[in-house]
């Protein structure tokens, strides 16, 4: 199966503390449109911080399912695609984050169907 990374960053697959595979970005980025609607505010140190409801809409730059190809995308993109009625059997997300000694995510140990 061919993997096409539709995220803006390389996906590093890690096993036994070593990077075993790097899936470079394809150059295209699949995204879900996002809009925020203010639903209130909370006070923080005397400042009113808006509280918003985020709504995800149309998915952009996501190819149609193609036999033999799986697309690596964000979980939000999978959710928005599903909500639009697009099949998602060909969409994968990263799973099992791997962190360095400072707690930064450096890769993942698996890919997931959501």
Buried (B, 14 or more C-beta within 10 A) or exposed (E): EEBBBBBEEEBBBBEEEEEEEEBEBBEBBBBBEEEEEEEEEEEEEEEEEEEEEEEBEEBEEBEEBEEEEBBBBBEBBBBBBBEEEBEBEBBBBBEEEBEEEEEEEBBBBBBEEE
